[in-house]
Amino acid sequence: MFTTTRITIAAALLAASSGLTAQVPFKGLLHEAEGNAQLSISNGFLQVANIGSSGLDGVCIDLGASQSHTVVFDVQGASRGSQMEITTRGTLNGVPDQDIWTITSVNQGSTNGIILDTSIVDAGQLRVEAFLDGEPQGQVVWAPVPIFPPIIIIEIPDEGCWVNPFDPQIPDDIFGDMATGPECWATFRLPNPGPVTLTNGPTVIADEIVLASSQQANSVDALSQTVMRGSGITSFRLADEMLGMFGNPHRAEGNAMILGDAGTLTVQNIGSSGLDGVCIDLDSVPGGFMAELEPIGMGQPGRCVRLDAFGDVAGMRDVNLGTSSLERTGFGLELSADYSALGAAQARIDVFEAGVFSGSVVVPAGGLLGTVLPGPNGPGGIDGCGKRPPEPPCFIWQWDRPVVLAPTFGPVLQGDEFRVLAVGASVANVLNLNGFCIRAKNLPGMTINDEVELEVPKPFTDLGCSLAGTFGPPSLVGIGPMEQGTNNVLDLSGANPSSLAVLFVSLTESAAPFKGGTLKTLPIVLQLNLGTNPAGNIGLPFILPPIVPDGLDLFFQYAIADPGAPQGVAISNGLQARVH
């Protein structure tokens, strides 16, 4: 039985042979036998057999230069005194492939003892935390770290079988912060909740143990290898692995091989099946996600890049949020999208150039949306892709130069960013993004240079510049998501009761003097003559039309007849609304 991980287990093998070999690719990473161990692949597992009593037999996993590595494994033939030793190697004080720290799990019969050795990094502090369903249950901190490392006792759920997703990490948001000192950590997740005894601390029920070292005298820049060795066992097997870069776990897909490399993630061994690539675990990102790519040229026939995304929908996790692809065929570079999983029969393509909206077109979804043609500076390369989960769900394609889109229906558009949105999706309440996959075919490889989480859209922004009247400055706020087809409200309060109120609307923000105050909505494209109620309020509901493009800004401001204002007119604050 294996602990459930956040991403579905999937093999990524260069060779499906089950024969014995000294070096084996598995889950997109290269594995080499240590000592007298023998490696083989069987039923989707990497079997590490012929484990003797020397403590030198096992497997070494190549990580390149990565932030973290997750491996799920279990042990066969364990008995009292059996051990599993996991050593993390990396760049230590600028020298590559050095031992960083070692975790040893010792079978004590009905329990396991876990020992963490941080002597190589010379840690000034060691912290051990126990969690249950993500909630902290107990913590012990050693500062300074004792000469003899503390032991954490874990009850073995099934005697003779250890199941450990092990995840050593150098978090990019902590490592290098000299105010607190560099920090590394490792996580053990248990197959079932059980008693965990922290040395000099409590015994708690937990399903996860985090061991973190900090205040290290020696600096760690990257992880390069995970070495797993056993003694007193017959064998152990690996079930799943993920490589961490940019703060996210990555799983190889199909036959692809992945590797951390100088702050980038390379994806190699991409064949013609269309199944090879990488999936990224995003763990409920609310605003969206972008992967920045080394430009991918799409000029060669048969080349294809496909995006898939999964998210939280109506309380369910990992729901299919559609797919979009670019493929070079005999008819050109074809852009496609399929939102049938969300019940959307149409897609809207919003085109931007240098961040400025160029135009929009609505076309039938479920297949070809249009053809991408060279722009004024020649054919472009794909240098970014991503996804926004809020309604309507949207795939994003970015180019290293402007290109031309000839849609299947509508005007030709030019830009360096395409946003492909689902129109009329029947599946509602798309909340977060959990996973994003980039698959390809007939490419020499792909390189991800960076990954960023997009901010949650802020539909309304207060621009200030109100002018007080009899009851003080009137306040204008916006309520609603400002998404196409949604209900929104402009709410004015604190104005002179039962008075004329003029709403000014503009597509740009430009300040100018007005009635002793400042008007932010110039030039005015729409003017509505309204009136406040006896309480001095106006609630103005409106439905944002589905054809309004993403990124469009609208600016609102009220002027209200008020004898208490300097020139007889009070002015609300300006309000910016951005369509998402």
Backbone torsions as a table, in degrees:
resi	resn	phi	psi	omega
1	MET	NA	133.2	-177.7
2	PHE	-116.7	144.9	175.9
3	THR	-61.1	135.9	177.2
4	THR	-70.3	125.8	177.8
5	THR	-98.0	172.6	-174.4
6	ARG	-74.0	-21.1	179.9
7	ILE	-119.2	140.2	-179.2
8	THR	-58.7	136.2	178.9
9	ILE	-65.8	132.8	177.9
10	ALA	-149.3	132.7	-179.2
11	ALA	-75.4	150.0	175.9
12	ALA	-140.1	85.0	-170.0
13	LEU	-113.0	136.7	173.0
14	LEU	-75.6	-30.8	-179.2
15	ALA	-137.7	134.9	-178.3
16	ALA	-90.6	8.1	-177.9
17	SER	-64.0	141.2	176.4
18	SER	-99.6	9.0	179.7
19	GLY	-73.6	160.0	-179.4
20	LEU	-74.4	144.3	179.8
21	THR	-156.9	157.1	-179.2
22	ALA	-81.1	-20.3	-175.9
23	GLN	-141.4	128.3	-172.2
24	VAL	-139.1	130.8	169.3
25	PRO	-83.1	133.9	-177.3
26	PHE	-150.4	130.5	-178.9
27	LYS	55.1	32.5	176.0
28	GLY	81.8	4.7	179.9
29	LEU	-122.7	151.8	-177.6
30	LEU	-91.5	131.5	-177.3
31	HIS	-119.9	135.8	180.0
32	GLU	-126.9	135.9	-179.2
33	ALA	-66.9	142.7	175.5
34	GLU	-110.8	141.3	178.9
35	GLY	61.7	-130.4	-179.4
36	ASN	-98.7	10.5	-177.5
37	ALA	-65.7	153.5	177.0
38	GLN	-123.2	134.3	-177.3
39	LEU	-108.1	139.8	175.2
40	SER	-153.3	158.7	177.9
41	ILE	-110.9	129.5	-178.8
42	SER	-148.5	124.4	176.2
43	ASN	54.1	38.2	177.2
44	GLY	82.4	5.9	177.8
45	PHE	-112.9	152.1	168.2
46	LEU	-97.5	111.9	-177.5
47	GLN	-89.6	128.6	176.0
48	VAL	-112.6	103.3	-171.1
49	ALA	-115.2	179.4	179.9
50	ASN	62.5	46.8	179.2
51	ILE	-88.6	118.9	-179.9
52	GLY	-95.0	-155.1	-176.5
53	SER	-104.9	4.6	-176.1
54	SER	-74.9	-22.6	-174.2
55	GLY	80.5	6.9	-177.9
56	LEU	-107.1	-5.2	-174.5
57	ASP	-93.0	133.5	-179.8
58	GLY	170.8	-140.4	-174.6
59	VAL	-144.7	144.2	175.3
60	CYS	-114.8	127.8	-175.0
61	ILE	-111.0	124.0	-176.7
62	ASP	-83.7	124.3	-178.3
63	LEU	-110.2	-4.8	-174.8
64	GLY	72.6	-114.6	174.0
65	ALA	-138.5	91.9	-168.4
66	SER	-122.3	170.7	178.1
67	GLN	-89.4	-35.7	-176.6
68	SER	-156.7	165.8	179.5
69	HIS	-147.8	128.0	177.3
70	THR	-112.4	130.8	177.6
71	VAL	-134.7	134.4	176.6
72	VAL	-108.7	125.5	-175.4
73	PHE	-145.4	163.1	168.2
74	ASP	-139.6	168.8	-170.0
75	VAL	-122.1	138.9	175.8
76	GLN	-113.2	145.0	174.3
77	GLY	73.7	31.6	-179.3
78	ALA	-82.7	152.1	175.4
79	SER	-151.1	176.1	-178.5
80	ARG	-55.7	129.9	-179.0
81	GLY	95.7	-13.6	177.8
82	SER	-63.9	150.6	-177.6
83	GLN	-135.3	147.7	165.0
84	MET	-123.3	126.4	-179.4
85	GLU	-116.5	127.1	-179.7
86	ILE	-120.1	117.3	179.8
87	THR	-111.2	130.3	175.9
88	THR	-99.1	128.8	177.6
89	ARG	-113.0	154.1	179.2
90	GLY	-173.8	-164.4	-179.9
91	THR	-87.5	111.6	-176.5
92	LEU	-113.0	118.0	-177.7
93	ASN	52.6	38.4	176.9
94	GLY	85.1	-4.3	-179.4
95	VAL	-102.3	122.3	-175.3
96	PRO	-75.5	161.1	171.8
97	ASP	57.0	42.9	174.9
98	GLN	-103.1	146.2	172.5
99	ASP	-60.4	135.0	-180.0
100	ILE	-106.5	-54.2	175.9
101	TRP	-158.3	165.9	-176.8
102	THR	-134.0	134.5	172.9
103	ILE	-113.5	128.1	179.7
104	THR	-117.8	130.1	176.3
105	SER	-110.0	119.3	-175.2
106	VAL	-111.5	125.5	176.8
107	ASN	-75.7	120.9	-179.0
108	GLN	-113.6	27.0	-179.7
109	GLY	100.1	-95.5	179.4
110	SER	-95.0	-1.2	179.2
111	THR	-135.1	164.6	170.4
112	ASN	-113.0	141.4	170.5
113	GLY	-108.2	125.3	-179.9
114	ILE	-106.9	125.9	-177.7
115	ILE	-121.2	129.9	178.6
116	LEU	-111.2	123.3	178.6
117	ASP	-106.0	110.9	-179.1
118	THR	-109.9	18.7	-173.4
119	SER	-64.1	-30.1	-176.7
120	ILE	-68.6	-42.1	179.3
121	VAL	-81.8	-6.9	178.7
122	ASP	55.6	57.9	-178.0
123	ALA	-72.3	138.4	176.7
124	GLY	-88.5	-14.5	-178.4
125	GLN	-146.9	140.0	174.8
126	LEU	-126.0	129.2	-179.6
127	ARG	-122.6	131.8	176.5
128	VAL	-121.3	126.9	-179.0
129	GLU	-126.9	142.9	176.4
130	ALA	-113.9	138.0	-177.1
131	PHE	-129.3	152.1	172.6
132	LEU	-133.6	117.9	-177.0
133	ASP	53.5	37.6	177.4
134	GLY	82.9	-4.1	-179.2
135	GLU	-101.2	133.7	-178.9
136	PRO	-64.6	137.9	-180.0
137	GLN	-115.7	-23.9	-179.9
138	GLY	-176.7	157.6	-177.9
139	GLN	-150.6	142.7	173.4
140	VAL	-133.2	135.3	180.0
141	VAL	-122.3	130.8	174.1
142	TRP	-110.9	122.3	177.1
143	ALA	-151.3	108.6	2.4
144	PRO	-75.4	167.4	179.3
145	VAL	-73.2	131.1	-178.9
146	PRO	-66.0	155.4	179.3
147	ILE	-60.2	-43.1	176.8
148	PHE	-95.2	113.7	-173.3
149	PRO	-57.5	143.0	177.7
150	PRO	-67.8	155.8	-179.6
151	ILE	-112.6	132.8	174.8
152	ILE	-104.8	123.2	-175.7
153	ILE	-95.6	127.9	178.7
154	ILE	-123.9	130.6	175.3
155	GLU	-71.4	130.4	-180.0
156	ILE	-80.0	120.1	-178.9
157	PRO	-61.9	-41.8	178.2
158	ASP	-127.1	110.5	-174.7
159	GLU	-56.8	134.2	179.4
160	GLY	88.4	-2.1	-179.5
161	CYS	-133.6	115.9	176.9
162	TRP	-103.0	136.5	178.4
163	VAL	-126.6	109.4	-170.8
164	ASN	-134.8	103.9	162.6
165	PRO	-74.4	115.4	-174.2
166	PHE	-110.7	132.5	-169.5
167	ASP	-140.1	84.4	175.0
168	PRO	-77.0	140.3	-173.0
169	GLN	-141.7	149.1	162.9
170	ILE	-118.1	94.2	-175.4
171	PRO	-68.5	131.5	-176.6
172	ASP	-70.1	-18.1	179.4
173	ASP	-89.3	-5.5	179.3
174	ILE	-118.7	-45.4	-175.3
175	PHE	-60.5	133.2	178.7
176	GLY	92.2	-7.0	176.9
177	ASP	-79.9	97.1	-172.3
178	MET	-71.6	-8.9	176.5
179	ALA	-68.9	-34.3	179.2
180	THR	-112.2	-9.0	-177.9
181	GLY	89.2	153.1	177.6
182	PRO	-59.1	153.8	-179.1
183	GLU	-142.6	139.2	170.7
184	CYS	-126.1	154.5	175.7
185	TRP	-149.1	162.6	176.0
186	ALA	-135.0	149.5	-178.2
187	THR	-126.1	131.5	169.6
188	PHE	-109.8	127.2	174.1
189	ARG	-111.4	135.1	-175.4
190	LEU	-96.3	153.3	-178.9
191	PRO	-66.5	-30.3	178.9
192	ASN	-144.7	151.4	175.3
193	PRO	-59.3	140.9	179.7
194	GLY	-161.2	173.5	-178.5
195	PRO	-66.2	133.4	175.4
196	VAL	-129.0	124.9	-179.9
197	THR	-106.9	118.2	177.1
198	LEU	-90.4	127.1	-179.5
199	THR	-55.6	131.6	-176.3
200	ASN	61.1	23.4	-179.1
201	GLY	-143.5	-167.6	-174.8
202	PRO	-82.2	165.9	166.4
203	THR	-98.8	125.0	-175.4
204	VAL	-131.6	163.8	172.0
205	ILE	-91.3	124.8	-174.7
206	ALA	-147.3	159.6	173.3
207	ASP	-124.1	4.4	180.0
208	GLU	-153.2	138.9	178.6
209	ILE	-126.0	128.0	177.6
210	VAL	-112.3	126.8	176.8
211	LEU	-115.1	120.9	-174.7
212	ALA	-128.2	132.1	174.3
213	SER	-110.4	142.0	-178.9
214	SER	-145.6	179.7	-176.5
215	GLN	52.1	47.7	-175.4
216	GLN	-84.0	134.6	178.2
217	ALA	-73.7	-28.1	-179.8
218	ASN	-106.0	138.8	-175.3
219	SER	-91.9	142.2	177.7
220	VAL	-116.7	123.5	-175.4
221	ASP	-100.9	-29.7	-177.4
222	ALA	-165.5	159.2	174.2
223	LEU	-98.9	134.8	-177.6
224	SER	-116.7	-29.0	-177.6
225	GLN	-150.1	149.3	165.0
226	THR	-116.8	124.4	-179.4
227	VAL	-113.5	123.3	-179.1
228	MET	-117.1	122.0	179.9
229	ARG	-129.4	148.8	178.6
230	GLY	-126.3	161.4	171.4
231	SER	-151.5	143.7	-178.6
232	GLY	75.2	16.4	177.3
233	ILE	-127.3	166.7	177.8
234	THR	-89.7	-36.9	-178.2
235	SER	-169.7	170.3	167.2
236	PHE	-144.4	162.2	-176.9
237	ARG	-137.8	146.3	178.1
238	LEU	-99.8	137.3	-177.8
239	ALA	-109.8	-32.1	-175.3
240	ASP	-157.2	151.3	176.5
241	GLU	-148.0	147.9	173.2
242	MET	-139.6	146.9	-179.0
243	LEU	-108.6	131.0	-176.9
244	GLY	-99.0	126.7	172.9
245	MET	-144.0	148.9	177.5
246	PHE	58.5	24.3	-179.5
247	GLY	82.0	7.5	-177.9
248	ASN	-127.0	141.4	172.7
249	PRO	-75.0	141.9	-179.3
250	HIS	-124.9	136.9	178.7
251	ARG	-119.7	127.8	177.0
252	ALA	-67.5	143.1	178.9
253	GLU	-115.7	145.9	179.2
254	GLY	61.8	-130.8	179.7
255	ASN	-99.7	10.1	-176.3
256	ALA	-66.2	151.3	172.6
257	MET	-116.1	136.7	-178.1
258	ILE	-122.8	150.8	-177.3
259	LEU	-159.2	136.1	171.1
260	GLY	-73.8	138.8	-174.6
261	ASP	-152.5	103.5	173.8
262	ALA	50.8	48.1	177.6
263	GLY	82.5	7.1	176.6
264	THR	-125.5	166.9	174.0
265	LEU	-117.0	120.0	178.5
266	THR	-98.1	141.9	177.9
267	VAL	-122.1	114.3	-174.8
268	GLN	-120.5	178.7	178.1
269	ASN	59.9	47.4	177.6
270	ILE	-91.9	118.1	-177.2
271	GLY	-98.5	-149.0	-175.3
272	SER	-107.0	5.3	-176.4
273	SER	-76.7	-23.8	-173.8
274	GLY	82.2	2.6	-177.8
275	LEU	-102.5	-6.1	-174.1
276	ASP	-89.4	136.8	179.4
277	GLY	165.5	-145.6	-175.9
278	VAL	-145.6	142.2	173.4
279	CYS	-115.9	140.8	-172.8
280	ILE	-116.5	125.9	178.3
281	ASP	-84.2	120.6	-174.0
282	LEU	-110.3	-12.3	171.0
283	ASP	52.4	58.6	171.3
284	SER	64.0	65.9	175.5
285	VAL	-86.4	121.6	-174.3
286	PRO	-79.6	-32.2	-171.1
287	GLY	-93.8	-29.0	-177.7
288	GLY	134.1	-179.9	-170.3
289	PHE	-148.4	140.9	174.5
290	MET	-132.9	136.4	171.3
291	ALA	-108.2	124.7	177.0
292	GLU	-92.4	123.9	-171.5
293	LEU	-111.9	149.7	162.6
294	GLU	-64.7	131.7	-171.9
295	PRO	-51.1	131.1	179.7
296	ILE	-102.7	114.4	175.7
297	GLY	-74.7	134.3	-176.4
298	MET	-115.0	24.1	-175.6
299	GLY	-78.2	-24.0	-176.4
300	GLN	-78.5	136.5	178.9
301	PRO	-57.8	139.7	176.8
302	GLY	89.5	-8.8	179.1
303	ARG	-72.1	142.0	-177.3
304	CYS	-151.1	140.6	170.5
305	VAL	-126.6	129.7	-177.1
306	ARG	-125.9	137.0	178.9
307	LEU	-112.0	136.3	172.9
308	ASP	-131.0	148.9	-179.4
309	ALA	-141.7	153.7	-178.1
310	PHE	-139.6	146.0	-176.4
311	GLY	-158.0	-174.4	178.4
312	ASP	-87.5	124.4	179.2
313	VAL	-135.1	119.0	175.0
314	ALA	49.8	44.2	176.8
315	GLY	85.0	-2.5	179.2
316	MET	-105.6	139.9	-179.8
317	ARG	-94.1	156.9	172.1
318	ASP	57.0	40.8	175.5
319	VAL	-82.3	138.0	179.6
320	ASN	-62.7	122.9	179.4
321	LEU	-104.7	18.9	175.5
322	GLY	102.7	-178.1	-178.3
323	THR	-147.2	153.5	174.7
324	SER	-144.7	147.5	-176.5
325	SER	-146.0	156.6	169.8
326	LEU	-124.5	124.1	-176.0
327	GLU	-138.2	133.2	176.9
328	ARG	-85.5	111.9	178.5
329	THR	-115.2	-176.1	176.3
330	GLY	-67.6	-12.9	-179.6
331	PHE	-100.4	-0.3	179.8
332	GLY	123.7	-168.0	178.3
333	LEU	-88.9	106.9	-170.4
334	GLU	-98.0	130.2	175.4
335	LEU	-96.9	126.9	-179.1
336	SER	-131.0	160.5	174.1
337	ALA	-156.0	148.8	178.2
338	ASP	-138.1	112.8	178.2
339	TYR	-113.3	24.4	-178.0
340	SER	-62.2	-28.4	178.4
341	ALA	-63.8	-23.3	178.9
342	LEU	-102.1	2.8	178.8
343	GLY	77.7	21.8	179.9
344	ALA	-102.5	126.1	-179.7
345	ALA	-96.8	-7.4	-179.2
346	GLN	-129.3	158.0	174.8
347	ALA	-130.9	142.5	174.2
348	ARG	-110.5	132.3	179.6
349	ILE	-108.4	113.7	173.3
350	ASP	-96.9	128.8	-176.4
351	VAL	-112.8	133.2	179.6
352	PHE	-125.9	149.8	173.0
353	GLU	-132.0	121.1	-177.0
354	ALA	53.6	36.5	177.7
355	GLY	83.1	-2.2	-179.0
356	VAL	-103.5	131.5	-178.9
357	PHE	-62.0	128.7	-179.3
358	SER	-102.4	-36.4	-178.0
359	GLY	167.4	173.8	-174.6
360	SER	-145.6	151.7	178.2
361	VAL	-149.1	142.2	177.2
362	VAL	-108.8	127.6	-177.0
363	VAL	-134.9	160.2	175.2
364	PRO	-62.6	137.0	177.5
365	ALA	-93.7	-177.8	179.5
366	GLY	95.1	0.1	179.9
367	GLY	-176.1	-137.4	-175.9
368	LEU	-66.3	127.9	176.3
369	LEU	-101.8	-30.2	-177.9
370	GLY	172.2	179.8	-179.4
371	THR	-118.2	135.4	179.6
372	VAL	-95.3	125.3	-177.1
373	LEU	-114.5	158.4	177.3
374	PRO	-58.6	145.5	176.1
375	GLY	-91.3	-166.9	-177.5
376	PRO	-63.4	-23.3	-179.8
377	ASN	-106.2	22.1	178.3
378	GLY	94.5	-178.4	-179.0
379	PRO	-67.2	138.7	-178.6
380	GLY	-94.5	163.5	173.9
381	GLY	-110.1	148.3	178.4
382	ILE	-73.2	116.9	179.7
383	ASP	-118.8	11.9	175.8
384	GLY	-171.4	150.0	175.6
385	CYS	-154.4	154.3	-177.9
386	GLY	-172.9	-167.4	-173.8
387	LYS	-155.2	137.6	169.0
388	ARG	-111.3	126.4	-178.5
389	PRO	-80.6	-29.3	-174.8
390	PRO	-61.7	155.7	-178.2
391	GLU	-67.9	137.5	-7.7
392	PRO	-79.2	142.3	177.6
393	PRO	-55.2	144.8	-169.0
394	CYS	-144.6	126.6	167.9
395	PHE	-92.1	147.0	-177.7
396	ILE	-122.0	129.9	172.7
397	TRP	-118.5	132.7	176.8
398	GLN	-124.1	149.3	-175.3
399	TRP	-123.3	156.5	179.6
400	ASP	-82.2	-2.6	175.6
401	ARG	-161.8	162.0	-180.0
402	PRO	-62.9	138.5	174.9
403	VAL	-128.1	171.9	-176.8
404	VAL	-111.4	133.9	175.3
405	LEU	-107.9	120.5	173.6
406	ALA	-104.9	95.3	-175.3
407	PRO	-71.1	162.6	177.5
408	THR	-66.8	-21.4	177.6
409	PHE	-149.8	128.5	176.6
410	GLY	112.5	-176.3	-173.5
411	PRO	-75.1	154.5	173.8
412	VAL	-73.8	137.0	-176.6
413	LEU	-127.7	154.5	179.2
414	GLN	-128.3	138.9	177.6
415	GLY	179.0	178.6	178.7
416	ASP	-115.3	9.2	174.8
417	GLU	-147.2	128.1	175.0
418	PHE	-112.8	131.1	171.9
419	ARG	-113.6	115.8	-175.3
420	VAL	-102.6	107.2	-171.7
421	LEU	-107.7	145.1	173.0
422	ALA	-76.8	131.8	179.4
423	VAL	-111.7	127.5	176.5
424	GLY	71.8	32.3	179.5
425	ALA	-64.3	133.0	178.8
426	SER	-83.6	-18.8	177.2
427	VAL	-83.8	119.2	-175.1
428	ALA	-105.2	175.7	174.5
429	ASN	60.8	45.4	171.2
430	VAL	-76.4	112.7	-170.2
431	LEU	-102.1	-53.7	-171.3
432	ASN	-133.9	164.3	175.6
433	LEU	-106.1	124.7	-178.8
434	ASN	-103.0	-34.0	-176.1
435	GLY	-149.2	146.9	179.7
436	PHE	-139.1	127.9	-175.6
437	CYS	-120.3	137.4	174.4
438	ILE	-119.7	110.4	177.5
439	ARG	-115.7	155.8	-175.9
440	ALA	-150.4	170.4	171.3
441	LYS	-147.1	148.0	176.8
442	ASN	60.4	33.4	173.6
443	LEU	-109.5	148.3	175.0
444	PRO	-70.2	-17.6	179.8
445	GLY	157.8	174.7	175.6
446	MET	-135.8	151.1	175.6
447	THR	-131.5	123.3	174.4
448	ILE	-94.9	119.5	-178.1
449	ASN	-88.3	-26.7	-179.5
450	ASP	-167.8	160.3	175.0
451	GLU	-136.5	135.1	-177.7
452	VAL	-134.8	144.4	170.8
453	GLU	-87.0	131.9	179.2
454	LEU	-80.6	144.9	179.9
455	GLU	-67.0	148.4	172.8
456	VAL	-62.9	126.3	-177.1
457	PRO	-57.5	136.8	174.3
458	LYS	-104.8	102.5	-172.2
459	PRO	-67.6	-30.2	-175.1
460	PHE	-127.7	138.4	178.5
461	THR	-131.0	126.9	178.2
462	ASP	-77.0	122.2	-177.8
463	LEU	-97.1	-2.1	178.5
464	GLY	72.7	-156.4	176.4
465	CYS	71.2	32.4	174.4
466	SER	-78.7	156.7	177.5
467	LEU	-126.0	122.8	-172.1
468	ALA	-70.5	147.5	173.1
469	GLY	-119.9	-148.1	-175.9
470	THR	-59.4	-38.9	-174.7
471	PHE	-109.0	25.1	-179.9
472	GLY	93.5	-171.7	-178.3
473	PRO	-73.3	127.2	175.0
474	PRO	-64.2	145.6	-177.1
475	SER	-115.5	129.0	177.0
476	LEU	-116.2	122.2	177.7
477	VAL	-127.4	156.7	176.3
478	GLY	-110.0	142.0	179.4
479	ILE	-128.1	127.2	178.5
480	GLY	129.6	168.6	-175.1
481	PRO	-84.4	-13.5	-174.9
482	MET	53.3	41.7	173.8
483	GLU	-107.0	151.4	-175.8
484	GLN	-55.6	131.9	177.7
485	GLY	81.7	4.5	-176.6
486	THR	-99.7	160.6	176.5
487	ASN	-86.9	133.6	179.9
488	ASN	-137.5	163.5	-178.7
489	VAL	-139.3	136.2	166.1
490	LEU	-99.5	119.4	-172.7
491	ASP	-116.2	113.2	176.9
492	LEU	-101.3	133.2	178.3
493	SER	-141.9	163.2	177.4
494	GLY	75.0	18.6	-179.2
495	ALA	-96.9	171.2	178.0
496	ASN	-64.1	128.4	-175.9
497	PRO	-64.9	149.3	172.1
498	SER	47.3	51.1	-176.4
499	SER	-130.2	158.2	174.6
500	LEU	-63.1	132.1	177.0
501	ALA	-133.7	123.5	-178.1
502	VAL	-106.7	123.4	178.3
503	LEU	-95.6	122.6	176.7
504	PHE	-101.5	135.8	179.9
505	VAL	-125.1	136.8	178.9
506	SER	-140.0	161.9	175.0
507	LEU	-98.9	-4.5	178.4
508	THR	-138.1	162.9	177.0
509	GLU	-107.0	121.6	178.8
510	SER	-150.5	116.8	-174.2
511	ALA	-82.1	140.9	176.1
512	ALA	-152.4	149.1	178.5
513	PRO	-63.4	141.8	-179.7
514	PHE	-156.1	116.8	173.9
515	LYS	51.2	40.9	179.4
516	GLY	84.0	-0.3	178.3
517	GLY	-128.3	-151.3	-177.4
518	THR	-130.8	131.1	175.9
519	LEU	-103.0	127.6	-175.6
520	LYS	-100.1	-7.4	-170.4
521	THR	-105.4	70.4	179.4
522	LEU	-129.3	141.5	-5.1
523	PRO	-73.4	149.8	-177.8
524	ILE	-78.3	125.4	178.1
525	VAL	-105.0	-17.3	179.6
526	LEU	-151.3	137.8	177.8
527	GLN	-132.5	125.0	-179.2
528	LEU	-117.3	125.2	176.6
529	ASN	-90.9	111.3	-175.9
530	LEU	-125.2	-173.3	179.0
531	GLY	-145.8	142.4	178.0
532	THR	-76.6	155.1	177.2
533	ASN	-84.8	177.4	-177.9
534	PRO	-58.9	-17.2	177.3
535	ALA	-92.6	-1.7	-179.4
536	GLY	81.9	25.2	-176.8
537	ASN	-119.9	157.7	168.4
538	ILE	-139.9	124.7	171.0
539	GLY	-108.5	112.1	-175.0
540	LEU	-111.9	98.7	179.0
541	PRO	-79.9	150.9	175.3
542	PHE	-155.5	152.2	175.8
543	ILE	-105.4	125.8	179.5
544	LEU	-76.7	120.7	-177.2
545	PRO	-61.1	146.9	-179.6
546	PRO	-62.7	-22.2	-175.8
547	ILE	-84.3	-7.4	-179.8
548	VAL	-69.5	128.5	-173.0
549	PRO	-76.6	152.8	171.9
550	ASP	-59.1	144.2	175.4
551	GLY	86.2	-6.4	179.2
552	LEU	-71.4	134.2	178.0
553	ASP	-103.3	136.8	173.6
554	LEU	-122.6	143.3	-177.5
555	PHE	-124.1	131.5	-175.8
556	PHE	-126.0	147.0	173.5
557	GLN	-163.2	139.8	179.4
558	TYR	-102.3	144.9	165.0
559	ALA	-119.0	127.6	-172.2
560	ILE	-123.4	131.2	175.8
561	ALA	-62.9	124.7	-174.2
562	ASP	-157.0	112.0	-179.1
563	PRO	-65.1	-16.9	179.4
564	GLY	-82.7	-7.0	178.2
565	ALA	-82.4	157.6	-175.9
566	PRO	-53.4	-39.8	179.9
567	GLN	-121.3	27.5	176.1
568	GLY	80.4	7.3	179.4
569	VAL	-136.9	120.9	171.6
570	ALA	-90.7	153.1	-176.1
571	ILE	-129.4	133.4	175.6
572	SER	-76.6	170.4	169.9
573	ASN	-65.6	152.7	171.1
574	GLY	-74.5	151.0	-177.9
575	LEU	-136.0	124.2	175.9
576	GLN	-99.0	132.8	176.4
577	ALA	-121.5	128.5	179.7
578	ARG	-114.1	129.9	179.6
579	VAL	-76.1	133.6	-178.9
580	HIS	-122.6	NA	NA
